[in-house]
Amino acid sequence: MHALPHDHTGARIKRLRIERHLTQRALSNLSLVPYSTLTKTEQGVIPASPHVIASLARALRVEVATVTGQPYVTELRADELDILIQPMREALDVYDLGADPDVHPRPAQLLHDHAESLLAAVRAGEIKQTAAQLPGLLIESTTAAHQADTTEGWLLLASGYRTAYDVASKLGYPDLATIALSRMEWAAQRGSGAVVGGMYRYMRALTYLRTGQYRSGNRLIHRGLGILEQADPGRERDVLTGQLHLGAAVMAGRAHDQNAAEDHLNEADRIASITGDASDVHWLSFGPTNVAVHRVSVLAELDEYGAAAEAGRAVPMPSSWPASRRSHHFAELARAQMWTGSLDDAFANLLRARKAAPQQARYHQTVRETYSGLEAAKRQLPDSFLSYGSWLGA
C-alpha cells in the first residue's frame, strides 16, 4: 500500500486498523501508543513520530514501509528513478554465479576509483546518478572478484553492495536494502575484512531501527563491537567503533532508554575527541560534528523536542560536510522545531534540507511527516509552503 494523492500516515494507519477490525482503543492497547496520540495521528492533527509508526506497525503486523507509504512510487516515476530499481535487483542477484564469461571488467584500480566516486555521489545527494551507474559497476566487480579471488577484489565488491544499500534505503526500498546488506556480508567474509564486517552490522542494525526491532538492533551493535576488537588497533577501528556507538544511541533513544542513549553518546564523544574529523574514513562522516548531530536526533527520539531544537541550532555545520548528512540534520531540526511550535523556523529548515540534497529530501520520511505537521497546524505560512508540498507530492 503506497502513498495516494492527499494521503498521509494517519489515514493509512486508520485504513489498516479498520481492515483488521480493530477499534482505536484496541490498537492503542496492542501498540502501547497513548489513545489520544493515536486518535490525533489518524486525524492528521499531529504527525506520527518514528517511535509511534514502528509501534503501530508491529501491532498491525505490517512493515513500517506499509504505514509510511514507501516507496513513493508516483514521485519515483516522475523522477525516472523507478526504472533504475530492477537493474539493481538483477545485479545483486548474480553474486554467487561466478565469473560471467561475457563480462570483461576494467582494471582493478579503475573499478576502485569508480566505486569511491559513487560513495561520494551518494553523500553529495546524487542518488539518481549513483543508481544509474551502480548496476554496471556491480556486474563488473562481481566477475572481477570471482576471477581474482583476492581480499582487495572481495572488499571492492562489498563496497559496491554498501552503495546499493545506501540507494535502496534512501529511495524507500527496505527489502532491497536488506538484500544488499546480505551481499555485503557475503563479500566481506571472503575478503576477511573485520572492519567491513563491523560496518555491515552497523548498517544492518539501522534496518532494525527503522522497523522498531530495537532489541535485535542492539544485539547487532554489540556483535559489531566484538568483531571490531579483532581489527588492528588504530584510527580506522576507532572510527567504526564510534559510529557503532552513535547507532546504538539512536536505537536507545527510539526505545526511550535515556540512560543507555547517554552512555553511547558519551563514548562516541570520547572517541571523536581522539579521532577528530574523520569524514575520510569509509565515508562515515564520523567526528565531533556527527556526534553533535546524533545528539539532536537522540533528544528528538526521547521526545525532548525543546532540547533537541536548542542543541540543533548550536551545531556548527561545516560547509565541507556531506550534503546528505547536512540535509538529514536540517530535517531532524525541522521536526523538533515543528513540535515546539516554531513553525517558521521548521519550514526554513525543510527548505535547507531540500537545498542541501533535493533528491534525498524528496523521499525522506521525516521531511514528509514534518510537512504534514506544519500543514495540520493551520497557521499562515508563505506561498512557498504550498509549492514545497507540490514538490513533495503531498
C-alpha positions in Angstrom: 0.0 0.0 0.0 1.6 3.2 -1.2 1.0 6.9 -0.8 -2.0 8.2 -2.7 -2.7 11.9 -3.5 -3.7 13.8 -0.3 -2.9 10.6 1.7 -1.0 10.8 4.9 0.4 8.4 7.5 -2.6 8.8 9.8 -5.0 7.9 7.1 -3.1 4.8 6.3 -3.0 3.8 10.0 -6.8 4.2 10.2 -7.3 2.2 7.0 -5.0 -0.7 8.2 -6.8 -0.6 11.6 -10.2 -0.9 10.1 -9.0 -3.7 7.8 -8.0 -5.7 10.9 -11.3 -4.9 12.6 -9.7 -3.1 15.5 -11.1 -0.2 17.4 -8.8 2.7 18.3 -8.8 1.7 21.9 -7.8 -1.9 21.0 -4.9 -0.7 18.7 -3.8 1.7 21.5 -3.7 -1.2 23.9 -1.9 -3.5 21.5 0.7 -1.0 20.5 1.1 0.9 23.8 0.7 4.1 21.9 -1.5 6.5 24.0 -5.1 6.7 22.9 -5.0 10.4 22.4 -1.9 10.2 20.3 -3.4 7.5 18.1 -6.6 9.4 17.5 -4.9 12.7 16.7 -2.4 10.9 14.4 -5.3 9.2 12.5 -7.0 12.6 12.1 -3.8 14.2 10.8 -3.8 16.7 13.7 -0.3 15.6 14.7 2.4 13.9 12.7 3.5 10.3 13.5 6.9 10.0 15.2 9.2 7.2 14.1 8.6 5.5 17.5 4.8 5.7 17.1 5.0 4.4 13.5 7.2 1.4 14.5 4.9 0.6 17.5 1.8 0.7 15.4 3.4 -1.3 12.5 4.3 -4.1 15.0 0.8 -4.1 16.5 -0.8 -4.2 13.0 1.7 -6.8 11.8 2.8 -4.9 8.8 6.1 -3.4 7.7 6.9 0.2 8.6 7.0 1.0 4.9 3.4 0.0 4.6 2.5 2.6 7.2 4.6 5.3 5.8 3.6 4.6 2.2 7.1 3.9 0.9 8.3 3.7 -1.7 6.7 6.9 -3.1 6.0 5.4 -6.5 4.4 8.4 -8.2 7.4 10.6 -7.3 9.9 8.0 -8.3 8.2 7.6 -11.6 8.2 11.3 -12.2 11.9 11.5 -11.4 12.6 8.4 -13.6 14.1 6.6 -10.7 11.6 3.6 -10.7 13.2 2.2 -13.8 16.6 2.0 -12.1 15.5 -0.4 -9.3 15.1 -3.6 -11.4 18.7 -3.4 -12.8 20.0 -3.1 -9.3 18.0 -6.1 -8.2 19.4 -8.1 -11.1 23.0 -7.1 -10.3 22.5 -8.1 -6.7 21.1 -11.5 -7.7 24.1 -12.8 -9.6 26.5 -12.6 -6.7 27.2 -16.4 -6.5 27.2 -17.4 -10.2 30.9 -17.0 -10.6 32.7 -15.0 -13.3 30.5 -14.1 -16.3 32.3 -15.1 -19.5 30.6 -12.2 -21.4 31.8 -9.6 -18.9 35.3 -8.1 -19.2 36.0 -5.9 -16.2 38.1 -2.8 -16.2 41.4 -2.9 -14.3 41.1 -3.1 -10.5 42.2 0.5 -9.9 39.6 1.9 -12.3 36.9 -0.2 -10.6 38.1 1.0 -7.2 38.0 4.7 -8.3 34.5 4.2 -9.8 33.3 2.7 -6.5 34.8 5.5 -4.5 33.2 8.1 -6.8 29.7 6.5 -6.2 30.2 6.5 -2.5 31.0 10.2 -2.7 28.0 10.8 -5.0 25.5 9.3 -2.6 26.8 11.5 0.2 26.5 14.5 -2.1 22.8 13.6 -2.6 23.3 12.5 -6.2 21.0 9.4 -5.9 19.9 9.2 -9.5 23.4 9.4 -10.9 24.5 6.7 -8.5 21.5 4.4 -9.1 22.1 4.7 -12.9 25.8 3.7 -12.7 25.7 1.2 -9.9 24.3 -2.0 -11.6 27.1 -1.9 -14.3 29.7 -1.5 -11.6 28.3 -4.4 -9.6 28.3 -6.7 -12.6 31.9 -5.8 -13.4 33.0 -6.1 -9.8 31.3 -9.4 -9.3 33.2 -11.0 -12.2 36.4 -9.3 -11.2 36.1 -10.6 -7.6 35.5 -14.2 -8.8 38.3 -14.1 -11.3 41.0 -12.7 -9.0 39.7 -14.2 -5.7 41.8 -11.6 -3.7 41.0 -9.7 -0.5 41.0 -6.4 -2.4 38.6 -7.8 -5.0 36.0 -9.0 -2.5 36.2 -5.8 -0.4 35.7 -3.8 -3.5 32.6 -5.8 -4.3 31.4 -5.3 -0.6 31.8 -1.6 -1.2 29.5 -1.7 -4.2 26.9 -3.6 -2.2 27.2 -1.0 0.5 26.3 1.7 -2.0 23.3 -0.4 -3.2 22.2 -0.4 0.4 22.5 3.4 0.6 20.5 3.9 -2.6 17.8 1.5 -1.7 17.4 2.9 1.8 17.1 6.5 0.6 14.5 5.6 -2.0 12.4 3.6 0.5 13.0 0.0 -0.6 13.8 -1.8 2.7 13.6 -5.2 1.1 16.2 -4.3 -1.5 18.4 -2.7 1.2 18.3 -5.9 3.2 19.4 -7.9 0.2 22.3 -5.5 -0.5 23.4 -5.9 3.2 23.4 -9.7 3.0 25.5 -9.5 -0.1 27.9 -7.1 1.6 28.4 -9.6 4.5 28.9 -12.4 2.0 31.7 -10.4 0.2 33.2 -9.1 3.4 33.6 -12.7 4.7 35.5 -13.7 1.6 37.7 -10.6 2.0 38.3 -11.3 5.7 37.6 -7.7 6.5 36.9 -7.3 10.2 36.3 -3.5 9.7 33.9 -4.1 6.9 32.2 -6.8 9.0 31.7 -4.3 11.8 30.3 -1.8 9.3 27.9 -4.3 7.9 26.5 -4.9 11.4 26.1 -1.2 12.0 24.1 -0.8 8.8 22.0 -3.9 9.5 21.3 -2.5 12.9 19.9 0.6 11.2 17.4 -1.6 9.3 16.2 -2.9 12.7 16.0 0.6 14.0 13.6 1.6 11.1 11.4 -1.4 11.8 11.3 -0.8 15.5 13.1 -4.0 16.4 15.4 -2.3 19.0 16.4 -5.4 20.9 17.7 -7.2 17.8 19.3 -4.0 16.6 21.1 -3.6 19.9 22.4 -7.2 19.7 23.8 -6.5 16.3 25.6 -3.4 17.6 27.3 -5.3 20.3 28.2 -8.1 17.9 29.7 -5.5 15.6 31.8 -4.0 18.5 33.0 -7.5 19.3 34.1 -8.1 15.7 35.9 -4.8 15.6 38.0 -5.9 18.5 39.6 -8.3 16.1 40.7 -5.5 13.7 44.1 -3.9 14.0 44.2 -1.0 16.5 44.2 2.4 15.0 42.1 5.3 13.7 40.1 3.1 11.3 38.9 0.8 14.1 38.2 3.8 16.4 36.0 5.5 13.8 33.9 2.4 13.2 33.6 1.8 17.0 32.5 5.4 17.5 29.9 5.1 14.6 28.5 1.9 16.2 28.0 3.8 19.5 26.2 6.5 17.6 23.9 4.0 16.0 23.3 2.4 19.4 22.5 5.8 20.9 19.7 6.5 18.4 18.4 2.9 18.9 18.2 3.5 22.7 16.6 6.9 22.1 13.9 5.4 20.0 13.3 2.7 22.6 13.1 5.6 25.1 16.1 4.3 27.2 17.6 7.6 28.1 20.5 6.3 30.2 21.7 3.9 27.6 21.4 6.6 24.9 23.6 9.0 27.0 26.2 6.3 27.7 26.6 5.6 24.0 26.7 9.3 23.1 29.3 10.0 25.7 31.5 7.1 24.5 31.2 8.3 20.9 32.1 11.8 22.0 35.2 10.5 23.8 36.3 8.6 20.7 35.6 11.6 18.5 37.9 13.8 20.7 40.7 11.4 19.8 40.0 10.9 16.0 38.9 14.5 15.3 37.0 14.9 12.0 37.2 11.6 10.2 35.0 12.1 7.2 37.6 10.5 5.1 37.3 7.1 6.8 34.9 4.8 5.0 32.6 7.8 4.2 31.0 7.6 7.6 31.4 11.3 8.4 32.4 10.4 11.9 33.8 13.1 14.2 32.6 15.8 16.7 30.1 17.2 14.3 28.5 13.8 13.7 28.3 13.3 17.5 26.6 16.7 17.9 24.1 15.9 15.1 23.3 12.5 16.6 22.7 14.1 20.0 19.9 16.2 18.3 18.4 13.1 16.8 18.5 11.2 20.2 16.8 14.1 22.0 14.1 14.1 19.4 13.6 10.4 19.7 13.3 10.8 23.5 10.5 13.4 22.8 12.7 16.2 24.3 11.9 18.4 21.3 12.8 21.7 23.0 16.2 20.5 24.0 16.7 19.0 20.5 15.8 22.3 18.8 18.2 24.2 21.1 21.0 21.7 20.6 20.4 21.6 16.8 20.7 25.4 16.5 24.1 25.2 18.2 25.6 22.6 15.9 28.4 24.2 13.8 27.7 22.8 10.2 30.9 22.8 8.2 30.3 23.6 4.5 32.5 20.7 3.6 30.3 18.2 5.4 28.5 15.8 3.1 25.3 17.3 1.6 23.3 14.1 2.6 24.3 14.5 6.2 23.5 18.2 6.3 20.1 17.5 4.7 19.3 14.9 7.3 20.3 17.2 10.1 18.1 20.0 8.8 15.2 17.6 8.6 15.7 16.4 12.2 15.9 20.0 13.4 12.8 21.0 11.5 10.9 18.1 13.2 12.0 19.3 16.6 11.0 22.9 15.9 7.6 21.9 14.5 6.8 20.1 17.7 7.8 23.1 19.8 5.6 25.4 17.7 8.4 27.2 15.9 6.7 26.7 12.6 8.5 29.4 10.6 11.9 28.0 11.7 10.8 24.5 11.0 9.8 25.3 7.4 13.1 27.2 6.9 14.9 24.1 7.8 12.8 22.0 5.5 13.9 24.4 2.8 17.6 23.9 3.9 17.1 20.1 3.7 15.9 20.4 0.2 18.6 22.8 -0.9 21.4 20.6 0.6 20.2 17.3 -1.0 17.0 17.7 -3.0 16.8 14.1 -4.2 17.2 12.8 -0.7 14.8 15.2 0.9 12.0 14.4 -1.5 12.0 10.8 -0.3 12.8 11.4 3.3 10.1 10.2 5.7 11.0 12.9 8.4 10.6 15.7 5.8 7.2 14.4 4.7 5.9 13.9 8.3 7.2 17.3 9.3 5.5 19.0 6.3 2.2 17.2 7.2 2.6 18.5 10.8 3.1 22.1 9.6 0.1 21.7 7.3 -2.1 20.4 10.2 -1.1 23.4 12.3 -3.2 25.6 10.0 -1.2 28.7 10.5 -0.4 31.2 7.8 2.8 30.2 6.1 4.5 31.6 3.0 3.2 30.8 -0.5 6.4 28.8 -1.0 5.0 26.3 1.6 2.3 25.1 -0.9 5.0 24.9 -3.6 7.1 22.8 -1.3 4.1 20.4 -0.8 3.6 20.1 -4.6 7.3 19.3 -4.9 6.9 16.5 -2.3 3.8 15.2 -3.9 1.8 15.8 -0.7 
